Every structure is written in structure tokens, then in C-alpha cells.
Amino acid sequence: QVQLVESGGALVSPGGSLRLSCRASRTIFDFGAMAWYRQAPGKERELVASVAGEKYDVTYYVNPVKGRFTISRDRTKDTLDLQMERLEPEDTAVYYCNAMLAGQLYWGQGTQVTVSP
């Protein structure tokens, strides 16, 4: 059974930074594509960034976060991380990580990020 546990969410002022982490219950090497999604109040869950690749990580970002967010996999800690810079109130949401393994998609429980003065 695969478990993904997010952490790092917090209340932060506009322009601030946060680093989210998603710890997997097994080695990161086992997973295919991994991603961060977010869901703001009253909105659908949306993709934020993804990473895939066996030898080299290939990353993808949606336009609103390009240049501000960085997704990465830490193979020594078995975590998927999301470094978020220059946060905006529009980034307020519950952030979820997911990971693909053997054709099945797994989700974490989410971590709340609130950007407010």
C-alpha cells in the first residue's frame, strides 16, 4: 500500500516563501510521474507542477506559477518537494501531491497554504 503525506503548509504573507514536502511510504525510485495539485475554495482541483523521467527529471509548470515554484524529487529522503516563492493571495489553496505506480494514481491528504496579509 502506498501512502503520501504532505507537510509544510502554513499562513504566509504575500511575497513570502514556503516549501511543501510530500513523503512517500516507499522509495521514490518506484514511482513514475509525480505532481502537485491544488484546490482553492469553490474551485476544482488543478495541476500546479509535475515531474517525470527515469534518469533525468523533466518538469512542467502551469503558467501562473512559472518562475515562482520549483518541483523536485529528493531521492535520499523519498520526498517530492515544492518550493514556492513570491506567493500571492491567489495561491491560497489546499495542496495535494500525487504519484503514479503500476498504473494506479495515489493521492496525499493535502496541506493548507494560505497567503494573506
Backbone atoms as SQL, in Angstrom:
CREATE TABLE atoms (id INTEGER PRIMARY KEY, chain TEXT, resi INTEGER, resn TEXT, atom TEXT, x REAL, y REAL, z REAL);
INSERT INTO atoms VALUES
  (1, 'A', 1, 'GLN', 'N', 0.838, -1.182, 0.000),
  (2, 'A', 1, 'GLN', 'CA', 0.000, 0.000, 0.000),
  (3, 'A', 1, 'GLN', 'C', 0.879, 1.240, 0.000),
  (4, 'A', 2, 'VAL', 'N', 0.489, 2.215, -0.799),
  (5, 'A', 2, 'VAL', 'CA', 1.268, 3.436, -0.920),
  (6, 'A', 2, 'VAL', 'C', 0.616, 4.545, -0.108),
  (7, 'A', 3, 'GLN', 'N', 1.426, 5.236, 0.658),
  (8, 'A', 3, 'GLN', 'CA', 0.943, 6.408, 1.394),
  (9, 'A', 3, 'GLN', 'C', 1.778, 7.611, 1.031),
  (10, 'A', 4, 'LEU', 'N', 1.098, 8.726, 0.843),
  (11, 'A', 4, 'LEU', 'CA', 1.751, 10.003, 0.575),
  (12, 'A', 4, 'LEU', 'C', 1.284, 10.983, 1.640),
  (13, 'A', 5, 'VAL', 'N', 2.229, 11.641, 2.292),
  (14, 'A', 5, 'VAL', 'CA', 1.885, 12.562, 3.380),
  (15, 'A', 5, 'VAL', 'C', 2.526, 13.912, 3.109),
  (16, 'A', 6, 'GLU', 'N', 1.672, 14.926, 2.915),
  (17, 'A', 6, 'GLU', 'CA', 2.172, 16.278, 2.669),
  (18, 'A', 6, 'GLU', 'C', 2.411, 17.019, 3.978),
  (19, 'A', 7, 'SER', 'N', 3.324, 17.968, 3.923),
  (20, 'A', 7, 'SER', 'CA', 3.582, 18.830, 5.069),
  (21, 'A', 7, 'SER', 'C', 4.142, 20.150, 4.557),
  (22, 'A', 8, 'GLY', 'N', 4.184, 21.138, 5.440),
  (23, 'A', 8, 'GLY', 'CA', 4.798, 22.416, 5.099),
  (24, 'A', 8, 'GLY', 'C', 3.823, 23.538, 4.854),
  (25, 'A', 9, 'GLY', 'N', 2.536, 23.240, 4.787),
  (26, 'A', 9, 'GLY', 'CA', 1.562, 24.300, 4.581),
  (27, 'A', 9, 'GLY', 'C', 1.499, 25.227, 5.778),
  (28, 'A', 10, 'ALA', 'N', 1.167, 26.501, 5.514),
  (29, 'A', 10, 'ALA', 'CA', 1.137, 27.488, 6.588),
  (30, 'A', 10, 'ALA', 'C', 0.455, 28.749, 6.103),
  (31, 'A', 11, 'LEU', 'N', 0.293, 29.687, 7.031),
  (32, 'A', 11, 'LEU', 'CA', -0.167, 31.030, 6.707),
  (33, 'A', 11, 'LEU', 'C', 1.065, 31.882, 6.431),
  (34, 'A', 12, 'VAL', 'N', 1.081, 32.554, 5.296),
  (35, 'A', 12, 'VAL', 'CA', 2.247, 33.357, 4.910),
  (36, 'A', 12, 'VAL', 'C', 1.760, 34.665, 4.281),
  (37, 'A', 13, 'SER', 'N', 2.554, 35.702, 4.408),
  (38, 'A', 13, 'SER', 'CA', 2.211, 36.994, 3.829),
  (39, 'A', 13, 'SER', 'C', 2.510, 37.018, 2.331),
  (40, 'A', 14, 'PRO', 'N', 1.801, 37.846, 1.585),
  (41, 'A', 14, 'PRO', 'CA', 2.117, 37.967, 0.150),
  (42, 'A', 14, 'PRO', 'C', 3.589, 38.315, -0.049),
  (43, 'A', 15, 'GLY', 'N', 4.192, 37.673, -1.041),
  (44, 'A', 15, 'GLY', 'CA', 5.617, 37.856, -1.291),
  (45, 'A', 15, 'GLY', 'C', 6.499, 36.883, -0.536),
  (46, 'A', 16, 'GLY', 'N', 5.913, 36.135, 0.360),
  (47, 'A', 16, 'GLY', 'CA', 6.685, 35.185, 1.155),
  (48, 'A', 16, 'GLY', 'C', 6.960, 33.882, 0.431),
  (49, 'A', 17, 'SER', 'N', 7.607, 32.966, 1.146),
  (50, 'A', 17, 'SER', 'CA', 8.008, 31.677, 0.569),
  (51, 'A', 17, 'SER', 'C', 7.576, 30.536, 1.480),
  (52, 'A', 18, 'LEU', 'N', 7.362, 29.391, 0.866),
  (53, 'A', 18, 'LEU', 'CA', 7.080, 28.161, 1.605),
  (54, 'A', 18, 'LEU', 'C', 7.681, 27.001, 0.842),
  (55, 'A', 19, 'ARG', 'N', 7.997, 25.952, 1.570),
  (56, 'A', 19, 'ARG', 'CA', 8.447, 24.714, 0.939),
  (57, 'A', 19, 'ARG', 'C', 7.544, 23.588, 1.409),
  (58, 'A', 20, 'LEU', 'N', 6.836, 22.995, 0.465),
  (59, 'A', 20, 'LEU', 'CA', 5.993, 21.851, 0.757),
  (60, 'A', 20, 'LEU', 'C', 6.776, 20.574, 0.499),
  (61, 'A', 21, 'SER', 'N', 6.456, 19.558, 1.279),
  (62, 'A', 21, 'SER', 'CA', 7.118, 18.275, 1.116),
  (63, 'A', 21, 'SER', 'C', 6.072, 17.173, 1.145),
  (64, 'A', 22, 'CYS', 'N', 6.260, 16.182, 0.325),
  (65, 'A', 22, 'CYS', 'CA', 5.366, 15.021, 0.265),
  (66, 'A', 22, 'CYS', 'C', 6.228, 13.784, 0.472),
  (67, 'A', 23, 'ARG', 'N', 6.036, 13.141, 1.610),
  (68, 'A', 23, 'ARG', 'CA', 6.840, 11.955, 1.928),
  (69, 'A', 23, 'ARG', 'C', 6.104, 10.699, 1.484),
  (70, 'A', 24, 'ALA', 'N', 6.815, 9.843, 0.774),
  (71, 'A', 24, 'ALA', 'CA', 6.231, 8.592, 0.280),
  (72, 'A', 24, 'ALA', 'C', 6.581, 7.440, 1.209),
  (73, 'A', 25, 'SER', 'N', 5.716, 6.440, 1.233),
  (74, 'A', 25, 'SER', 'CA', 5.924, 5.287, 2.103),
  (75, 'A', 25, 'SER', 'C', 6.853, 4.257, 1.489),
  (76, 'A', 26, 'ARG', 'N', 7.323, 4.545, 0.274),
  (77, 'A', 26, 'ARG', 'CA', 8.296, 3.673, -0.365),
  (78, 'A', 26, 'ARG', 'C', 9.254, 4.524, -1.167),
  (79, 'A', 27, 'THR', 'N', 10.282, 3.925, -1.677),
  (80, 'A', 27, 'THR', 'CA', 11.299, 4.693, -2.354),
  (81, 'A', 27, 'THR', 'C', 10.737, 5.450, -3.555),
  (82, 'A', 28, 'ILE', 'N', 11.200, 6.659, -3.719),
  (83, 'A', 28, 'ILE', 'CA', 10.777, 7.490, -4.838),
  (84, 'A', 28, 'ILE', 'C', 11.126, 6.824, -6.170),
  (85, 'A', 29, 'PHE', 'N', 12.139, 6.003, -6.176),
  (86, 'A', 29, 'PHE', 'CA', 12.557, 5.325, -7.412),
  (87, 'A', 29, 'PHE', 'C', 11.441, 4.452, -7.991),
  (88, 'A', 30, 'ASP', 'N', 10.485, 4.037, -7.140),
  (89, 'A', 30, 'ASP', 'CA', 9.422, 3.150, -7.611),
  (90, 'A', 30, 'ASP', 'C', 8.388, 3.871, -8.463),
  (91, 'A', 31, 'PHE', 'N', 8.293, 5.183, -8.293),
  (92, 'A', 31, 'PHE', 'CA', 7.195, 5.914, -8.911),
  (93, 'A', 31, 'PHE', 'C', 7.535, 6.398, -10.307),
  (94, 'A', 32, 'GLY', 'N', 6.490, 6.538, -11.116),
  (95, 'A', 32, 'GLY', 'CA', 6.617, 7.197, -12.395),
  (96, 'A', 32, 'GLY', 'C', 6.429, 8.679, -12.198),
  (97, 'A', 33, 'ALA', 'N', 5.472, 9.240, -12.911),
  (98, 'A', 33, 'ALA', 'CA', 5.223, 10.679, -12.789),
  (99, 'A', 33, 'ALA', 'C', 4.694, 11.023, -11.399),
  (100, 'A', 34, 'MET', 'N', 5.088, 12.201, -10.935),
  (101, 'A', 34, 'MET', 'CA', 4.607, 12.724, -9.663),
  (102, 'A', 34, 'MET', 'C', 4.215, 14.175, -9.884),
  (103, 'A', 35, 'ALA', 'N', 3.300, 14.664, -9.062),
  (104, 'A', 35, 'ALA', 'CA', 2.809, 16.020, -9.310),
  (105, 'A', 35, 'ALA', 'C', 2.262, 16.654, -8.046),
  (106, 'A', 36, 'TRP', 'N', 2.176, 17.969, -8.110),
  (107, 'A', 36, 'TRP', 'CA', 1.463, 18.753, -7.099),
  (108, 'A', 36, 'TRP', 'C', 0.218, 19.354, -7.748),
  (109, 'A', 37, 'TYR', 'N', -0.891, 19.237, -7.044),
  (110, 'A', 37, 'TYR', 'CA', -2.150, 19.860, -7.420),
  (111, 'A', 37, 'TYR', 'C', -2.570, 20.800, -6.294),
  (112, 'A', 38, 'ARG', 'N', -3.539, 21.650, -6.581),
  (113, 'A', 38, 'ARG', 'CA', -4.102, 22.482, -5.533),
  (114, 'A', 38, 'ARG', 'C', -5.598, 22.678, -5.782),
  (115, 'A', 39, 'GLN', 'N', -6.300, 22.930, -4.689),
  (116, 'A', 39, 'GLN', 'CA', -7.727, 23.168, -4.786),
  (117, 'A', 39, 'GLN', 'C', -8.081, 24.353, -3.897),
  (118, 'A', 40, 'ALA', 'N', -8.512, 25.427, -4.545),
  (119, 'A', 40, 'ALA', 'CA', -8.938, 26.613, -3.823),
  (120, 'A', 40, 'ALA', 'C', -10.417, 26.470, -3.458),
  (121, 'A', 41, 'PRO', 'N', -10.882, 27.203, -2.454),
  (122, 'A', 41, 'PRO', 'CA', -12.295, 27.118, -2.057),
  (123, 'A', 41, 'PRO', 'C', -13.227, 27.406, -3.229),
  (124, 'A', 42, 'GLY', 'N', -14.180, 26.514, -3.449),
  (125, 'A', 42, 'GLY', 'CA', -15.156, 26.712, -4.507),
  (126, 'A', 42, 'GLY', 'C', -14.662, 26.426, -5.899),
  (127, 'A', 43, 'LYS', 'N', -13.440, 25.921, -6.016),
  (128, 'A', 43, 'LYS', 'CA', -12.878, 25.636, -7.341),
  (129, 'A', 43, 'LYS', 'C', -12.494, 24.174, -7.463),
  (130, 'A', 44, 'GLU', 'N', -12.282, 23.758, -8.695),
  (131, 'A', 44, 'GLU', 'CA', -11.855, 22.387, -8.935),
  (132, 'A', 44, 'GLU', 'C', -10.360, 22.236, -8.658),
  (133, 'A', 45, 'ARG', 'N', -9.979, 21.023, -8.367),
  (134, 'A', 45, 'ARG', 'CA', -8.561, 20.740, -8.169),
  (135, 'A', 45, 'ARG', 'C', -7.826, 20.930, -9.501),
  (136, 'A', 46, 'GLU', 'N', -6.666, 21.576, -9.443),
  (137, 'A', 46, 'GLU', 'CA', -5.929, 21.870, -10.661),
  (138, 'A', 46, 'GLU', 'C', -4.461, 21.496, -10.509),
  (139, 'A', 47, 'LEU', 'N', -3.859, 21.164, -11.635),
  (140, 'A', 47, 'LEU', 'CA', -2.439, 20.839, -11.650),
  (141, 'A', 47, 'LEU', 'C', -1.615, 22.092, -11.401),
  (142, 'A', 48, 'VAL', 'N', -0.565, 21.948, -10.619),
  (143, 'A', 48, 'VAL', 'CA', 0.375, 23.038, -10.370),
  (144, 'A', 48, 'VAL', 'C', 1.703, 22.760, -11.077),
  (145, 'A', 49, 'ALA', 'N', 2.249, 21.574, -10.844),
  (146, 'A', 49, 'ALA', 'CA', 3.539, 21.214, -11.431),
  (147, 'A', 49, 'ALA', 'C', 3.685, 19.707, -11.408),
  (148, 'A', 50, 'SER', 'N', 4.462, 19.187, -12.335),
  (149, 'A', 50, 'SER', 'CA', 4.691, 17.748, -12.391),
  (150, 'A', 50, 'SER', 'C', 6.143, 17.462, -12.722),
  (151, 'A', 51, 'VAL', 'N', 6.549, 16.238, -12.417),
  (152, 'A', 51, 'VAL', 'CA', 7.909, 15.804, -12.715),
  (153, 'A', 51, 'VAL', 'C', 7.857, 14.339, -13.117),
  (154, 'A', 52, 'ALA', 'N', 8.645, 13.995, -14.117),
  (155, 'A', 52, 'ALA', 'CA', 8.682, 12.624, -14.598),
  (156, 'A', 52, 'ALA', 'C', 10.041, 12.354, -15.207),
  (157, 'A', 53, 'GLY', 'N', 10.310, 11.078, -15.465),
  (158, 'A', 53, 'GLY', 'CA', 11.578, 10.709, -16.068),
  (159, 'A', 53, 'GLY', 'C', 12.324, 9.737, -15.193),
  (160, 'A', 54, 'GLU', 'N', 13.040, 8.832, -15.851),
  (161, 'A', 54, 'GLU', 'CA', 13.770, 7.808, -15.109),
  (162, 'A', 54, 'GLU', 'C', 15.179, 8.256, -14.752),
  (163, 'A', 55, 'LYS', 'N', 15.931, 8.705, -15.748),
  (164, 'A', 55, 'LYS', 'CA', 17.303, 9.139, -15.486),
  (165, 'A', 55, 'LYS', 'C', 17.367, 10.616, -15.147),
  (166, 'A', 56, 'TYR', 'N', 16.568, 11.399, -15.842),
  (167, 'A', 56, 'TYR', 'CA', 16.576, 12.840, -15.642),
  (168, 'A', 56, 'TYR', 'C', 15.150, 13.320, -15.382),
  (169, 'A', 57, 'ASP', 'N', 14.999, 14.232, -14.449),
  (170, 'A', 57, 'ASP', 'CA', 13.680, 14.765, -14.140),
  (171, 'A', 57, 'ASP', 'C', 13.275, 15.795, -15.183),
  (172, 'A', 58, 'VAL', 'N', 12.115, 15.570, -15.766),
  (173, 'A', 58, 'VAL', 'CA', 11.533, 16.522, -16.703),
  (174, 'A', 58, 'VAL', 'C', 10.358, 17.183, -15.988),
  (175, 'A', 59, 'THR', 'N', 10.399, 18.489, -15.893),
  (176, 'A', 59, 'THR', 'CA', 9.389, 19.199, -15.110),
  (177, 'A', 59, 'THR', 'C', 8.435, 19.987, -15.994),
  (178, 'A', 60, 'TYR', 'N', 7.263, 20.231, -15.447),
  (179, 'A', 60, 'TYR', 'CA', 6.238, 21.019, -16.127),
  (180, 'A', 60, 'TYR', 'C', 5.561, 21.893, -15.087),
  (181, 'A', 61, 'TYR', 'N', 5.279, 23.147, -15.479),
  (182, 'A', 61, 'TYR', 'CA', 4.607, 24.090, -14.598),
  (183, 'A', 61, 'TYR', 'C', 3.456, 24.754, -15.340),
  (184, 'A', 62, 'VAL', 'N', 2.374, 24.997, -14.624),
  (185, 'A', 62, 'VAL', 'CA', 1.311, 25.790, -15.229),
  (186, 'A', 62, 'VAL', 'C', 1.756, 27.255, -15.227),
  (187, 'A', 63, 'ASN', 'N', 1.197, 28.016, -16.153),
  (188, 'A', 63, 'ASN', 'CA', 1.662, 29.391, -16.343),
  (189, 'A', 63, 'ASN', 'C', 1.634, 30.260, -15.083),
  (190, 'A', 64, 'PRO', 'N', 0.585, 30.192, -14.259),
  (191, 'A', 64, 'PRO', 'CA', 0.546, 31.107, -13.096),
  (192, 'A', 64, 'PRO', 'C', 1.691, 30.913, -12.096),
  (193, 'A', 65, 'VAL', 'N', 2.363, 29.770, -12.125),
  (194, 'A', 65, 'VAL', 'CA', 3.413, 29.528, -11.127),
  (195, 'A', 65, 'VAL', 'C', 4.803, 29.480, -11.752),
  (196, 'A', 66, 'LYS', 'N', 4.897, 29.565, -13.064),
  (197, 'A', 66, 'LYS', 'CA', 6.203, 29.525, -13.724),
  (198, 'A', 66, 'LYS', 'C', 7.101, 30.635, -13.214),
  (199, 'A', 67, 'GLY', 'N', 8.331, 30.256, -12.897),
  (200, 'A', 67, 'GLY', 'CA', 9.285, 31.241, -12.404),
  (201, 'A', 67, 'GLY', 'C', 9.177, 31.496, -10.912),
  (202, 'A', 68, 'ARG', 'N', 8.137, 30.997, -10.277),
  (203, 'A', 68, 'ARG', 'CA', 7.964, 31.190, -8.828),
  (204, 'A', 68, 'ARG', 'C', 8.057, 29.881, -8.059),
  (205, 'A', 69, 'PHE', 'N', 7.583, 28.787, -8.650),
  (206, 'A', 69, 'PHE', 'CA', 7.567, 27.490, -7.977),
  (207, 'A', 69, 'PHE', 'C', 8.599, 26.563, -8.616),
  (208, 'A', 70, 'THR', 'N', 9.159, 25.686, -7.794),
  (209, 'A', 70, 'THR', 'CA', 10.098, 24.683, -8.281),
  (210, 'A', 70, 'THR', 'C', 9.742, 23.338, -7.688),
  (211, 'A', 71, 'ILE', 'N', 9.500, 22.354, -8.567),
  (212, 'A', 71, 'ILE', 'CA', 9.203, 20.995, -8.121),
  (213, 'A', 71, 'ILE', 'C', 10.480, 20.167, -8.209),
  (214, 'A', 72, 'SER', 'N', 10.669, 19.290, -7.228),
  (215, 'A', 72, 'SER', 'CA', 11.867, 18.460, -7.241),
  (216, 'A', 72, 'SER', 'C', 11.618, 17.184, -6.459),
  (217, 'A', 73, 'ARG', 'N', 12.404, 16.172, -6.767),
  (218, 'A', 73, 'ARG', 'CA', 12.344, 14.899, -6.046),
  (219, 'A', 73, 'ARG', 'C', 13.651, 14.720, -5.294),
  (220, 'A', 74, 'ASP', 'N', 13.539, 14.416, -4.020),
  (221, 'A', 74, 'ASP', 'CA', 14.713, 14.148, -3.198),
  (222, 'A', 74, 'ASP', 'C', 14.783, 12.642, -2.982),
  (223, 'A', 75, 'ARG', 'N', 15.698, 12.017, -3.701),
  (224, 'A', 75, 'ARG', 'CA', 15.776, 10.561, -3.653),
  (225, 'A', 75, 'ARG', 'C', 16.446, 10.047, -2.384),
  (226, 'A', 76, 'THR', 'N', 17.075, 10.923, -1.636),
  (227, 'A', 76, 'THR', 'CA', 17.680, 10.490, -0.376),
  (228, 'A', 76, 'THR', 'C', 16.654, 10.491, 0.756),
  (229, 'A', 77, 'LYS', 'N', 15.638, 11.338, 0.614),
  (230, 'A', 77, 'LYS', 'CA', 14.610, 11.436, 1.645),
  (231, 'A', 77, 'LYS', 'C', 13.280, 10.823, 1.210),
  (232, 'A', 78, 'ASP', 'N', 13.207, 10.415, -0.074),
  (233, 'A', 78, 'ASP', 'CA', 11.957, 9.873, -0.626),
  (234, 'A', 78, 'ASP', 'C', 10.820, 10.885, -0.504),
  (235, 'A', 79, 'THR', 'N', 11.113, 12.108, -0.910),
  (236, 'A', 79, 'THR', 'CA', 10.105, 13.161, -0.880),
  (237, 'A', 79, 'THR', 'C', 9.965, 13.842, -2.236),
  (238, 'A', 80, 'LEU', 'N', 8.774, 14.352, -2.468),
  (239, 'A', 80, 'LEU', 'CA', 8.501, 15.237, -3.585),
  (240, 'A', 80, 'LEU', 'C', 8.296, 16.621, -2.979),
  (241, 'A', 81, 'ASP', 'N', 9.082, 17.585, -3.419),
  (242, 'A', 81, 'ASP', 'CA', 9.055, 18.903, -2.803),
  (243, 'A', 81, 'ASP', 'C', 8.531, 19.948, -3.773),
  (244, 'A', 82, 'LEU', 'N', 7.985, 21.016, -3.199),
  (245, 'A', 82, 'LEU', 'CA', 7.547, 22.152, -3.998),
  (246, 'A', 82, 'LEU', 'C', 8.012, 23.418, -3.285),
  (247, 'A', 83, 'GLN', 'N', 9.004, 24.064, -3.865),
  (248, 'A', 83, 'GLN', 'CA', 9.492, 25.332, -3.332),
  (249, 'A', 83, 'GLN', 'C', 8.676, 26.442, -3.963),
  (250, 'A', 84, 'MET', 'N', 8.040, 27.256, -3.128),
  (251, 'A', 84, 'MET', 'CA', 7.157, 28.304, -3.617),
  (252, 'A', 84, 'MET', 'C', 7.700, 29.658, -3.188),
  (253, 'A', 85, 'GLU', 'N', 7.935, 30.534, -4.164),
  (254, 'A', 85, 'GLU', 'CA', 8.471, 31.867, -3.915),
  (255, 'A', 85, 'GLU', 'C', 7.465, 32.920, -4.369),
  (256, 'A', 86, 'ARG', 'N', 7.615, 34.124, -3.814),
  (257, 'A', 86, 'ARG', 'CA', 6.775, 35.276, -4.218),
  (258, 'A', 86, 'ARG', 'C', 5.303, 34.872, -4.223),
  (259, 'A', 87, 'LEU', 'N', 4.864, 34.329, -3.127),
  (260, 'A', 87, 'LEU', 'CA', 3.488, 33.836, -3.032),
  (261, 'A', 87, 'LEU', 'C', 2.483, 34.969, -3.130),
  (262, 'A', 88, 'GLU', 'N', 1.354, 34.639, -3.739),
  (263, 'A', 88, 'GLU', 'CA', 0.280, 35.604, -3.973),
  (264, 'A', 88, 'GLU', 'C', -0.997, 35.089, -3.313),
  (265, 'A', 89, 'PRO', 'N', -1.931, 35.982, -2.985),
  (266, 'A', 89, 'PRO', 'CA', -3.195, 35.512, -2.387),
  (267, 'A', 89, 'PRO', 'C', -3.895, 34.466, -3.251),
  (268, 'A', 90, 'GLU', 'N', -3.702, 34.551, -4.570),
  (269, 'A', 90, 'GLU', 'CA', -4.320, 33.584, -5.476),
  (270, 'A', 90, 'GLU', 'C', -3.734, 32.188, -5.327),
  (271, 'A', 91, 'ASP', 'N', -2.621, 32.058, -4.629),
  (272, 'A', 91, 'ASP', 'CA', -2.024, 30.740, -4.392),
  (273, 'A', 91, 'ASP', 'C', -2.666, 30.028, -3.203),
  (274, 'A', 92, 'THR', 'N', -3.559, 30.704, -2.512),
  (275, 'A', 92, 'THR', 'CA', -4.234, 30.092, -1.371),
  (276, 'A', 92, 'THR', 'C', -5.047, 28.888, -1.820),
  (277, 'A', 93, 'ALA', 'N', -4.779, 27.744, -1.202),
  (278, 'A', 93, 'ALA', 'CA', -5.443, 26.501, -1.587),
  (279, 'A', 93, 'ALA', 'C', -4.950, 25.375, -0.685),
  (280, 'A', 94, 'VAL', 'N', -5.622, 24.245, -0.806),
  (281, 'A', 94, 'VAL', 'CA', -5.085, 23.006, -0.236),
  (282, 'A', 94, 'VAL', 'C', -4.226, 22.370, -1.327),
  (283, 'A', 95, 'TYR', 'N', -3.013, 22.038, -0.991),
  (284, 'A', 95, 'TYR', 'CA', -2.065, 21.470, -1.946),
  (285, 'A', 95, 'TYR', 'C', -1.949, 19.967, -1.722),
  (286, 'A', 96, 'TYR', 'N', -2.063, 19.228, -2.830),
  (287, 'A', 96, 'TYR', 'CA', -2.015, 17.771, -2.786),
  (288, 'A', 96, 'TYR', 'C', -0.876, 17.267, -3.673),
  (289, 'A', 97, 'CYS', 'N', -0.235, 16.208, -3.237),
  (290, 'A', 97, 'CYS', 'CA', 0.707, 15.541, -4.126),
  (291, 'A', 97, 'CYS', 'C', 0.077, 14.250, -4.628),
  (292, 'A', 98, 'ASN', 'N', 0.496, 13.828, -5.803),
  (293, 'A', 98, 'ASN', 'CA', 0.090, 12.523, -6.284),
  (294, 'A', 98, 'ASN', 'C', 1.259, 11.835, -6.963),
  (295, 'A', 99, 'ALA', 'N', 1.107, 10.538, -7.118),
  (296, 'A', 99, 'ALA', 'CA', 2.176, 9.747, -7.703),
  (297, 'A', 99, 'ALA', 'C', 1.585, 8.537, -8.399),
  (298, 'A', 100, 'MET', 'N', 2.205, 8.184, -9.516),
  (299, 'A', 100, 'MET', 'CA', 1.744, 7.061, -10.311),
  (300, 'A', 100, 'MET', 'C', 2.630, 5.860, -10.052),
  (301, 'A', 101, 'LEU', 'N', 1.991, 4.718, -9.801),
  (302, 'A', 101, 'LEU', 'CA', 2.735, 3.486, -9.581),
  (303, 'A', 101, 'LEU', 'C', 1.949, 2.333, -10.162),
  (304, 'A', 102, 'ALA', 'N', 2.550, 1.623, -11.078),
  (305, 'A', 102, 'ALA', 'CA', 1.925, 0.440, -11.692),
  (306, 'A', 102, 'ALA', 'C', 0.522, 0.748, -12.203),
  (307, 'A', 103, 'GLY', 'N', 0.370, 1.887, -12.843),
  (308, 'A', 103, 'GLY', 'CA', -0.898, 2.245, -13.453),
  (309, 'A', 103, 'GLY', 'C', -1.943, 2.793, -12.502),
  (310, 'A', 104, 'GLN', 'N', -1.596, 2.913, -11.246),
  (311, 'A', 104, 'GLN', 'CA', -2.548, 3.452, -10.272),
  (312, 'A', 104, 'GLN', 'C', -2.040, 4.784, -9.744),
  (313, 'A', 105, 'LEU', 'N', -2.984, 5.712, -9.557),
  (314, 'A', 105, 'LEU', 'CA', -2.652, 7.048, -9.076),
  (315, 'A', 105, 'LEU', 'C', -2.980, 7.151, -7.593),
  (316, 'A', 106, 'TYR', 'N', -2.010, 7.605, -6.822),
  (317, 'A', 106, 'TYR', 'CA', -2.179, 7.753, -5.382),
  (318, 'A', 106, 'TYR', 'C', -2.145, 9.238, -5.018),
  (319, 'A', 107, 'TRP', 'N', -2.934, 9.593, -3.978),
  (320, 'A', 107, 'TRP', 'CA', -3.017, 10.984, -3.518),
  (321, 'A', 107, 'TRP', 'C', -2.689, 11.071, -2.034),
  (322, 'A', 108, 'GLY', 'N', -2.139, 12.214, -1.664),
  (323, 'A', 108, 'GLY', 'CA', -1.979, 12.521, -0.261),
  (324, 'A', 108, 'GLY', 'C', -3.237, 13.187, 0.267),
  (325, 'A', 109, 'GLN', 'N', -3.204, 13.553, 1.556),
  (326, 'A', 109, 'GLN', 'CA', -4.404, 14.108, 2.192),
  (327, 'A', 109, 'GLN', 'C', -4.474, 15.622, 2.069),
  (328, 'A', 110, 'GLY', 'N', -3.378, 16.260, 1.640),
  (329, 'A', 110, 'GLY', 'CA', -3.380, 17.698, 1.423),
  (330, 'A', 110, 'GLY', 'C', -2.793, 18.487, 2.571),
  (331, 'A', 111, 'THR', 'N', -2.288, 19.680, 2.240),
  (332, 'A', 111, 'THR', 'CA', -1.777, 20.607, 3.243),
  (333, 'A', 111, 'THR', 'C', -2.227, 22.011, 2.852),
  (334, 'A', 112, 'GLN', 'N', -2.683, 22.770, 3.832),
  (335, 'A', 112, 'GLN', 'CA', -3.285, 24.084, 3.569),
  (336, 'A', 112, 'GLN', 'C', -2.219, 25.165, 3.454),
  (337, 'A', 113, 'VAL', 'N', -2.313, 25.923, 2.374),
  (338, 'A', 113, 'VAL', 'CA', -1.472, 27.108, 2.188),
  (339, 'A', 113, 'VAL', 'C', -2.393, 28.317, 2.118),
  (340, 'A', 114, 'THR', 'N', -2.161, 29.275, 2.987),
  (341, 'A', 114, 'THR', 'CA', -2.954, 30.490, 2.998),
  (342, 'A', 114, 'THR', 'C', -2.023, 31.686, 2.856),
  (343, 'A', 115, 'VAL', 'N', -2.282, 32.506, 1.843),
  (344, 'A', 115, 'VAL', 'CA', -1.464, 33.692, 1.595),
  (345, 'A', 115, 'VAL', 'C', -2.343, 34.909, 1.883),
  (346, 'A', 116, 'SER', 'N', -2.012, 35.605, 2.939),
  (347, 'A', 116, 'SER', 'CA', -2.845, 36.715, 3.385),
  (348, 'A', 116, 'SER', 'C', -2.008, 37.696, 4.190),
  (349, 'A', 117, 'PRO', 'N', -2.315, 39.004, 4.067),
  (350, 'A', 117, 'PRO', 'CA', -1.559, 39.999, 4.849),
  (351, 'A', 117, 'PRO', 'C', -1.699, 39.760, 6.338);
